[in-house]
């Protein structure tokens, strides 16, 4: 188990390999497809973004409403491929890690290698447990998107696993190949 504090450095990312289990602490941003589209529109218009992406982590989540006295509601990962059309321009601006679930497109995998970034998975179906690792949450842009607004989270020991590293590794492919060879994922 590796512990990392955000923002991530190039050395942090270079050291990661598929299958590495991480505990992330620090600031993490949330964004889903509507927020991603707005960010890329700003990039295309040469306008400033609401956050500096250098070294940052984006978690693909639309948290449920928080109960009274709770920081955030259940906050499980959403399917990542919906962000694929918008991901390469964000990686080009220094984004170092994304968290979601499911495989990524060949274009995103190539951009991870080119821009030295990683894609991690959080456990789907564990939204309430993941929310316990979120210590602060605030909307920083696009409040009109409701649950999909761009948020800044402060996380502590947020558990993820590296699925795609900056060296071309792909845990989904490696797991499937291992299963084909042995009939088991062990």
Order of alpha helices (4+ residues) and beta strands (2+ residues): beta-alpha-beta-alpha-beta-alpha-beta-alpha-beta-alpha-beta-beta-alpha
